[in-house]
């Protein structure tokens, strides 16, 4: 194993950049300092006090035609005691483990080291982009970068995103919809549930309807991307076991194929939720991407 890249890799994993809460600045500042010391021109794009993008240019930004991108954040570690290896980085049997090792701090480390070597060999027309807030679905970093893209990089021709793909080049990407479903009930003592309205029961009815709808969507398939998916990732409701819950919230995400329409999916799930007495909030919605002909 290459000792230099391993040292960088373990350092990057050790810098906690969980999202939520979304405090990527520590990692952003480390990368900026590291690449600045290797001769890269650093551009910071501030999002808020705890978040920013870092752009490291090998030459002049206006002459850059190629950008490589990695995101700074990871999904949460969760219960660290349940991990077999240190979630903030550990080498075992010539493998590196840790939160974000695959998505995407591994490719980030390889990219940084390759960029340093390329710059030493005289490559001047590329840049590295490190974006905040990829894992939340809000994509604040990507939006910030895209807002003034042509002004900052007028000659950009290609942007490569270094997500883990088993070294296969991806020309398509599923879209995504993040939703919050809220259900209101009526509280009552658990000994007399007939006097209340159980908000969790309402949510379960909606979930059953949404899963039936998802089964029909699963008949659709893309040769490149497979089937559309749906995941119910979080449910929060009730206050105590002997109280009828007067509120329940369900959070779900669905991945969308290029031949599906986000607005139609949202309309269907909203209708199912409404029929069960719930309301729907769309956290984010992005259509699928396909760059082929």
C-alpha positions in Angstrom: 0.0 0.0 0.0 1.2 3.5 -0.9 2.2 5.1 2.4 1.8 8.7 1.3 -1.7 8.3 0.0 -2.6 6.1 3.0 -1.5 8.8 5.4 -3.6 11.4 3.6 -6.6 9.0 3.4 -6.6 8.3 7.1 -6.2 12.0 7.9 -9.2 12.8 5.7 -11.4 10.1 7.3 -10.4 11.2 10.8 -11.9 14.6 10.1 -15.5 14.2 11.0 -17.8 15.7 8.3 -21.1 14.0 9.1 -24.2 15.5 7.5 -26.3 16.2 9.5 -25.2 18.3 11.2 -23.2 19.4 8.2 -20.0 21.0 9.5 -17.6 20.4 6.7 -15.4 23.4 7.3 -12.7 21.5 9.2 -12.2 19.2 6.2 -12.5 22.0 3.7 -9.9 24.0 5.5 -7.5 21.0 5.7 -7.8 20.3 2.0 -7.4 24.0 1.1 -4.2 24.3 3.2 -2.8 21.0 1.9 -3.3 21.9 -1.8 -2.2 25.5 -1.3 1.1 24.3 0.0 1.5 22.3 -3.2 1.0 25.3 -5.4 -2.7 25.2 -6.2 -4.7 28.5 -6.3 -7.5 28.1 -3.8 -11.0 29.6 -4.2 -13.5 29.4 -1.3 -17.2 29.6 -2.0 -18.9 30.3 1.4 -22.3 28.8 2.0 -22.7 29.7 5.7 -20.4 30.0 8.7 -19.9 26.2 8.9 -20.0 25.3 5.2 -18.1 26.2 2.1 -16.8 24.8 -1.2 -13.2 24.6 -2.0 -11.9 24.9 -5.6 -8.2 24.2 -6.2 -7.0 25.3 -9.6 -3.8 24.1 -11.1 -3.6 27.2 -13.3 -5.8 30.1 -14.2 -9.5 29.6 -13.5 -10.5 31.2 -16.9 -8.3 28.6 -18.7 -9.6 25.6 -16.8 -11.4 23.1 -19.1 -11.6 20.1 -16.8 -12.8 19.8 -13.2 -12.9 16.8 -10.9 -15.4 16.8 -8.0 -15.7 15.1 -4.6 -18.1 16.0 -1.9 -16.9 16.8 1.6 -19.7 15.4 3.7 -20.6 11.8 4.8 -23.8 10.3 6.1 -23.8 10.0 9.9 -21.7 7.5 11.8 -24.6 6.4 14.0 -23.7 4.3 17.0 -19.9 4.2 16.9 -20.0 1.2 19.3 -21.7 -0.9 16.7 -18.8 -0.5 14.3 -16.3 -3.4 14.0 -13.5 -0.9 13.1 -12.9 2.7 14.0 -15.4 4.9 12.1 -12.8 7.6 12.0 -10.3 5.4 10.2 -8.4 2.2 10.7 -6.3 -0.1 8.5 -7.0 -3.8 8.7 -5.6 -6.5 6.4 -4.5 -3.9 3.9 -7.9 -2.3 3.8 -8.9 1.1 5.1 -12.2 1.2 7.0 -14.1 4.3 8.2 -17.2 6.5 7.6 -16.8 7.8 4.0 -13.9 5.5 3.1 -15.8 4.5 0.0 -18.2 7.5 -0.5 -16.1 9.5 -1.2 -13.0 10.1 0.8 -11.2 7.3 -0.9 -11.6 8.8 -4.4 -11.0 12.2 -2.8 -7.6 11.1 -1.5 -6.6 9.5 -4.8 -7.7 12.5 -6.7 -5.7 14.9 -4.6 -2.5 12.8 -4.9 -3.0 12.4 -8.7 -3.6 16.1 -9.1 -0.4 17.0 -7.3 1.5 14.7 -9.6 -0.2 16.0 -12.7 0.6 19.6 -11.7 4.3 18.7 -11.1 4.3 17.3 -14.7 3.0 20.6 -16.1 -0.7 20.2 -16.4 -2.3 23.6 -15.8 -5.8 23.5 -17.2 -7.7 21.5 -14.6 -9.2 22.1 -11.1 -10.5 20.1 -8.1 -13.9 21.0 -6.7 -14.8 19.9 -3.1 -18.5 20.6 -2.4 -20.5 20.7 0.8 -23.9 19.2 1.5 -24.2 16.3 -1.0 -25.7 13.8 1.4 -28.7 15.8 2.6 -30.4 16.1 -0.8 -30.3 19.9 -0.7 -27.0 20.0 -2.6 -26.2 23.5 -1.4 -22.5 23.2 -2.4 -23.3 22.1 -6.0 -25.9 24.9 -6.3 -23.4 27.4 -5.1 -20.9 26.3 -7.6 -23.3 26.2 -10.5 -24.7 29.6 -9.8 -21.7 31.4 -11.3 -20.2 28.5 -13.2 -19.7 30.2 -16.6 -18.5 33.5 -15.1 -15.8 31.7 -13.0 -14.9 29.0 -15.5 -15.9 30.2 -19.0 -13.9 27.5 -20.8 -15.1 24.5 -18.8 -15.8 21.5 -21.0 -16.0 18.6 -18.7 -16.8 17.9 -15.0 -16.1 14.4 -13.6 -17.8 13.4 -10.3 -15.7 10.8 -8.4 -18.5 8.8 -6.9 -17.7 5.1 -6.3 -18.7 3.2 -9.5 -16.2 0.3 -9.5 -14.2 2.3 -12.0 -17.0 2.3 -14.6 -17.8 5.7 -16.2 -21.4 6.7 -15.6 -23.3 8.7 -18.2 -26.6 8.6 -16.4 -27.9 9.1 -12.9 -31.2 8.5 -11.2 -33.2 11.5 -10.0 -34.3 11.8 -6.4 -37.2 13.0 -4.4 -37.0 13.5 -0.6 -40.4 13.8 1.1 -41.8 14.3 4.6 -45.3 13.0 5.3 -47.0 14.4 8.4 -50.1 12.9 10.2 -52.1 14.5 12.9 -54.2 12.5 15.3 -55.9 13.0 18.7 -54.2 12.2 22.0 -55.9 9.9 24.5 -55.0 7.6 27.3 -53.7 4.2 26.1 -56.5 2.5 28.2 -59.1 4.2 26.1 -57.7 4.4 22.5 -61.2 4.7 21.1 -61.3 8.3 22.5 -58.3 9.3 20.4 -57.0 9.0 16.8 -53.8 7.2 16.3 -51.5 9.2 14.0 -49.1 6.2 13.6 -52.0 4.1 12.3 -52.7 6.7 9.7 -49.1 6.8 8.6 -49.0 3.0 8.3 -52.0 3.1 6.0 -50.2 5.6 3.8 -47.0 3.6 3.9 -48.9 0.5 2.7 -50.4 2.5 -0.2 -47.1 4.0 -1.2 -45.4 0.5 -1.1 -48.2 -0.8 -3.4 -47.5 2.1 -5.8 -43.8 1.4 -5.6 -44.4 -2.2 -6.6 -46.0 -1.0 -9.8 -43.1 1.3 -10.5 -40.7 -1.6 -10.0 -41.9 -3.0 -13.3 -40.1 -0.2 -15.0 -36.4 -0.8 -15.7 -33.5 1.1 -17.3 -30.7 -0.8 -18.9 -28.2 1.6 -17.4 -29.7 2.3 -14.0 -31.9 -0.7 -13.1 -35.2 -0.2 -11.3 -36.6 2.9 -9.5 -36.2 2.5 -5.7 -38.0 3.8 -2.6 -36.7 3.8 1.0 -38.6 4.8 4.1 -35.7 6.0 6.2 -37.2 7.6 9.3 -40.4 7.5 11.3 -41.0 9.7 14.3 -44.3 9.6 16.3 -45.8 9.4 19.8 -44.6 10.5 23.2 -45.2 7.5 25.5 -46.4 3.9 25.2 -49.6 4.5 27.1 -50.6 7.6 25.1 -52.4 7.5 21.8 -50.0 9.4 19.5 -51.4 12.7 18.1 -48.6 13.1 15.6 -46.4 11.1 13.3 -43.9 12.0 10.6 -42.5 9.7 7.9 -39.4 10.6 5.8 -38.8 8.8 2.6 -36.7 9.1 -0.6 -37.3 7.6 -4.0 -34.9 7.3 -6.9 -36.3 8.2 -10.3 -35.5 6.9 -13.8 -35.0 9.1 -16.9 -38.3 7.9 -18.3 -40.3 8.9 -15.2 -41.6 12.3 -14.2 -41.0 13.7 -10.8 -44.2 15.7 -10.7 -46.3 12.6 -11.5 -44.6 10.6 -8.7 -45.1 13.5 -6.2 -48.7 13.8 -7.2 -49.4 10.1 -6.6 -47.7 9.9 -3.2 -49.3 13.2 -2.2 -52.7 11.7 -3.1 -52.1 8.5 -1.1 -50.9 10.5 1.9 -53.9 12.9 1.7 -56.4 10.0 1.5 -54.9 8.8 4.9 -55.3 12.3 6.5 -51.7 13.4 6.0 -49.8 16.3 4.5 -46.8 16.1 2.2 -43.7 18.3 2.2 -41.2 18.1 -0.7 -37.7 18.5 0.7 -36.0 18.3 -2.7 -36.7 17.0 -6.2 -34.2 16.5 -8.9 -34.9 14.8 -12.2 -32.8 11.9 -13.6 -29.8 12.7 -15.8 -28.8 10.9 -19.0 -26.0 12.3 -21.2 -26.2 9.7 -24.0 -28.1 9.9 -27.3 
